[in-house]
Amino acid sequence: MFGDSISAGYGLEKDQSYPALLQKKFDQEKLPWRVVNQGVSGDTTSGGVARMQRAIERLPAVVLLELGGNDGLRGLPLTSTRDNLEKMIKMFQAAGAQVVLAGMTLPPNYGPDYVKGFEKIYSDLAAKYKTRLIPFLLVDIVTKDMKYFQPDGIHPTQEGAKIVADTVMKTLRPVLK
């Protein structure tokens, strides 16, 4: 898991993050995979690019790339977010990893053009580099009452993280066979 605070499990105990919960699922299903959580709270795509070498040195077989949300929340240029994500995809693939891209969206107050452009980055890159795509990582925890989010409205609660782990597992399962 190469991401930001969503992967790092912001506000949760270490064993409550969705990557930790995925490891529990792998263990229960006797899948021979080990989850390495490289989520860094507050990280942007440029920060991800800066720490790529260490990630590649671990020789990952599969990488869930979950970055970009902080770029969007900071209103960074879409071109830089796209370029950085593309660079990471290419580097992971060149190192032999299968990439699963975890998309994100933004609150509507960022404007429809920016939000649509932001979301399109993920679908365009997934198509171009033939990666699996989770169009919106948190899709299954968005409810009217937002009960699966912490009070900040951004990070999953413990119960929300369980649901996100299920969302990720649906996409990862065929990759792990």
C-alpha positions as CSV (number, residue, x, y, z in Angstrom):
1,M,0.0,0.0,0.0
2,F,1.7,3.2,-1.2
3,G,-0.5,6.1,-0.1
4,D,-1.3,8.9,2.2
5,S,-3.3,9.1,5.5
6,I,-6.1,7.0,4.2
7,S,-3.7,4.1,3.9
8,A,-1.7,5.1,7.0
9,G,-4.9,4.8,9.1
10,Y,-5.1,8.4,10.3
11,G,-6.9,8.5,13.7
12,L,-7.0,4.7,14.1
13,E,-4.9,2.2,15.9
14,K,-2.2,0.6,13.7
15,D,-4.2,-2.7,13.5
16,Q,-7.3,-0.9,12.4
17,S,-6.1,0.6,9.1
18,Y,-7.5,-0.9,6.0
19,P,-4.1,-2.3,5.0
20,A,-3.8,-4.1,8.4
21,L,-7.4,-5.4,7.9
22,L,-6.4,-6.7,4.4
23,Q,-3.5,-8.6,5.9
24,K,-6.0,-10.2,8.3
25,K,-8.2,-11.2,5.4
26,F,-5.2,-12.7,3.5
27,D,-4.2,-14.7,6.6
28,Q,-7.8,-15.9,7.2
29,E,-8.0,-17.0,3.5
30,K,-4.5,-18.5,3.7
31,L,-3.4,-16.3,0.8
32,P,0.4,-16.1,0.7
33,W,0.7,-12.3,0.5
34,R,2.2,-9.8,2.9
35,V,0.9,-6.3,3.1
36,V,3.5,-3.6,3.6
37,N,1.8,-0.3,4.5
38,Q,3.7,2.6,3.1
39,G,1.0,5.2,3.8
40,V,2.3,8.6,5.0
41,S,-0.2,11.1,6.4
42,G,-0.3,14.3,4.5
43,D,1.7,12.9,1.5
44,T,1.1,14.3,-2.0
45,T,2.0,12.8,-5.3
46,S,5.3,14.7,-5.3
47,G,6.1,13.2,-1.9
48,G,5.3,9.8,-3.3
49,V,7.7,10.3,-6.2
50,A,10.4,11.3,-3.7
51,R,10.0,8.1,-1.8
52,M,9.7,5.7,-4.7
53,Q,13.2,4.2,-4.5
54,R,12.7,2.8,-1.0
55,A,9.4,1.3,-2.1
56,I,10.9,-0.3,-5.2
57,E,13.7,-1.7,-3.2
58,R,11.1,-3.9,-1.4
59,L,10.4,-5.6,-4.7
60,P,6.7,-5.4,-4.5
61,A,4.6,-7.8,-6.7
62,V,1.5,-5.8,-6.4
63,V,1.1,-2.1,-5.4
64,L,-2.1,-0.4,-4.5
65,L,-1.2,3.3,-5.4
66,E,-3.4,5.5,-3.2
67,L,-2.2,9.1,-3.7
68,G,-3.6,12.3,-5.0
69,G,-6.2,13.2,-2.5
70,N,-4.0,15.8,-0.7
71,D,-3.0,17.3,-4.1
72,G,-6.7,17.9,-4.8
73,L,-7.5,19.2,-1.3
74,R,-4.6,21.7,-1.7
75,G,-5.9,22.7,-5.2
76,L,-2.6,21.8,-6.8
77,P,-2.5,21.8,-10.7
78,L,-4.1,18.7,-12.2
79,T,-1.1,18.4,-14.6
80,S,1.4,17.9,-11.8
81,T,-0.9,15.4,-10.0
82,R,-1.3,13.4,-13.3
83,D,2.4,13.6,-14.1
84,N,3.5,12.4,-10.7
85,L,1.0,9.5,-10.6
86,E,2.1,8.5,-14.1
87,K,5.7,8.6,-13.1
88,M,5.0,6.3,-10.1
89,I,2.9,3.9,-12.2
90,K,5.7,3.6,-14.8
91,M,8.4,3.1,-12.1
92,F,6.4,0.4,-10.3
93,Q,5.6,-1.4,-13.5
94,A,9.3,-1.1,-14.7
95,A,10.2,-2.8,-11.4
96,G,7.8,-5.7,-12.2
97,A,4.9,-4.7,-9.9
98,Q,1.3,-4.9,-10.9
99,V,-0.3,-1.6,-10.1
100,V,-3.8,-1.2,-8.7
101,L,-4.8,2.5,-8.8
102,A,-7.0,3.8,-6.1
103,G,-8.9,6.8,-7.2
104,M,-10.3,9.7,-5.1
105,T,-12.7,12.5,-5.5
106,L,-13.1,15.9,-4.0
107,P,-15.8,17.9,-2.3
108,P,-18.1,19.8,-4.7
109,N,-16.9,23.2,-3.5
110,Y,-13.8,22.7,-5.6
111,G,-15.9,23.3,-8.7
112,P,-17.2,20.8,-11.2
113,D,-14.4,21.4,-13.7
114,Y,-11.6,20.7,-11.2
115,V,-13.4,17.8,-9.6
116,K,-14.2,16.1,-13.0
117,G,-10.6,16.8,-14.2
118,F,-9.2,15.3,-10.9
119,E,-11.3,12.1,-11.2
120,K,-10.5,11.7,-14.8
121,I,-6.8,11.5,-14.0
122,Y,-7.3,8.1,-12.4
123,S,-9.5,6.6,-15.2
124,D,-7.2,7.9,-17.9
125,L,-4.0,6.6,-16.3
126,A,-5.6,3.2,-15.5
127,A,-6.6,2.8,-19.2
128,K,-3.2,4.0,-20.5
129,Y,-1.2,1.7,-18.3
130,K,-3.7,-1.1,-18.1
131,T,-3.9,-1.1,-14.4
132,R,-6.8,-2.2,-12.3
133,L,-8.8,0.8,-11.0
134,I,-10.9,1.5,-7.9
135,P,-12.5,4.6,-9.2
136,F,-13.2,6.0,-5.7
137,L,-11.6,4.2,-2.9
138,L,-14.1,5.4,-0.3
139,V,-17.2,4.9,-2.4
140,D,-18.7,2.2,-0.1
141,I,-18.5,4.3,3.0
142,V,-20.2,7.4,1.7
143,T,-23.6,7.6,3.3
144,K,-26.0,10.5,4.0
145,D,-25.1,10.5,7.7
146,M,-21.3,10.0,7.0
147,K,-21.2,7.5,9.9
148,Y,-18.2,5.7,8.5
149,F,-16.1,8.8,8.5
150,Q,-14.2,10.4,11.4
151,P,-15.5,14.0,12.3
152,D,-13.1,15.5,9.7
153,G,-15.3,13.9,7.0
154,I,-12.2,12.6,5.2
155,H,-10.8,9.6,7.1
156,P,-12.6,6.4,7.7
157,T,-13.6,5.2,11.2
158,Q,-12.7,1.8,12.4
159,E,-15.9,0.4,10.9
160,G,-15.3,2.4,7.7
161,A,-11.8,0.9,7.3
162,K,-13.3,-2.6,7.4
163,I,-15.6,-1.6,4.5
164,V,-12.7,0.0,2.6
165,A,-10.7,-3.3,3.1
166,D,-13.6,-5.2,1.5
167,T,-13.7,-2.7,-1.4
168,V,-10.0,-3.1,-2.0
169,M,-10.2,-6.9,-1.7
170,K,-12.8,-7.1,-4.5
171,T,-10.3,-5.5,-6.8
172,L,-7.2,-7.3,-5.5
173,R,-8.7,-10.8,-5.5
174,P,-8.2,-11.5,-9.2
175,V,-4.7,-10.0,-9.1
176,L,-3.7,-12.2,-6.2
177,K,-4.6,-15.5,-7.9
